[in-house]
Amino acid sequence: MLEVLNLDSSELENALAKLKSAQHKSRLIVSTPTIIQGLMNRGFFDSDKRRSMCHLVLDKVDLSLAMDFEEELRDIATLSQGMGI
């Protein structure tokens, strides 16, 4: 079963609550780079705490690039490659 989690909130705490309440291990996570970066900073994707994830969809990447957040996007890309997603 694939569970789609839309972490569209601008609040990191709300995104964390949604992730913690998810019922399935296979997930499609849709979120903005800001939320994903915040989750990374909180250690959500660390190998010892990693939740199983199928795919990650970044929303509003064009705006992030326009506002010069390229380094954050590169960090997320590196994370994604390391997780095999």
Buried (B, 14 or more C-beta within 10 A) or exposed (E): EEEEBEBBBEEBEEBBEBBEEBEEEEBBBBBBBBBBBBBBEBEBBEEEEEEEBBEBEBBBBEEBEEEEBEEBBEBBEEBBEEEEB
